[in-house]
Amino acid sequence: MKTEHHIDEFILHEKETVPNPYLSTRVMAKIEGLEKVERKKASLWPTLALAASIAAVAFLGVSIGNSYVESGTPEKILNINDRQIESLGYYNLDENE
């Protein structure tokens, strides 16, 4: 019972407290100040380093791709009559073969 009385007194005391009218203005100014600090201008060097690395990788890729040389052996064409080897005449419906 005694703690309920203290809680009620505390609540009444808090309700009677007059809030500071400038508190919200100060809080919002502080928040806006933090946002301005976070929007710091980025340095140019990381951007240039990224662009240079992408260009280097592209150049190396093209260079490596152009350096490929096919084997020097000439192409040979081999014609095989698979039908004769496998005796597919047994499976054809035409009797003329």
SULHU-V80331 format. One record per residue. N is the residue number from 1. RES is the residue in one letter. OMEGA is omega in whole degrees, -180 to 180 (* if undefined). Layout:
{{N & RES & OMEGA} {N & RES & OMEGA}}
This chain:
{{1 & M & -178} {2 & K & 180} {3 & T & 177} {4 & E & 179} {5 & H & 179} {6 & H & 179} {7 & I & 179} {8 & D & 178} {9 & E & 180} {10 & F & 180} {11 & I & 178} {12 & L & 179} {13 & H & 179} {14 & E & 178} {15 & K & -179} {16 & E & -179} {17 & T & -180} {18 & V & -179} {19 & P & 178} {20 & N & -177} {21 & P & -178} {22 & Y & -177} {23 & L & -178} {24 & S & 179} {25 & T & 179} {26 & R & 179} {27 & V & -180} {28 & M & 178} {29 & A & 179} {30 & K & 179} {31 & I & 179} {32 & E & 177} {33 & G & 178} {34 & L & 179} {35 & E & 180} {36 & K & 179} {37 & V & -179} {38 & E & -179} {39 & R & -180} {40 & K & -178} {41 & K & -178} {42 & A & 179} {43 & S & -178} {44 & L & -176} {45 & W & 179} {46 & P & 179} {47 & T & 178} {48 & L & 179} {49 & A & 179} {50 & L & 180} {51 & A & 180} {52 & A & -180} {53 & S & 178} {54 & I & 179} {55 & A & -180} {56 & A & 180} {57 & V & 179} {58 & A & 179} {59 & F & 179} {60 & L & 179} {61 & G & 178} {62 & V & 180} {63 & S & 179} {64 & I & 179} {65 & G & 180} {66 & N & -178} {67 & S & -180} {68 & Y & 179} {69 & V & 180} {70 & E & 180} {71 & S & -175} {72 & G & -179} {73 & T & 180} {74 & P & 179} {75 & E & 177} {76 & K & 180} {77 & I & -178} {78 & L & 178} {79 & N & 179} {80 & I & 176} {81 & N & -178} {82 & D & -178} {83 & R & 180} {84 & Q & -177} {85 & I & -174} {86 & E & 180} {87 & S & -179} {88 & L & 178} {89 & G & 178} {90 & Y & -175} {91 & Y & 180} {92 & N & 180} {93 & L & -179} {94 & D & -180} {95 & E & -176} {96 & N & -174} {97 & E & *}}
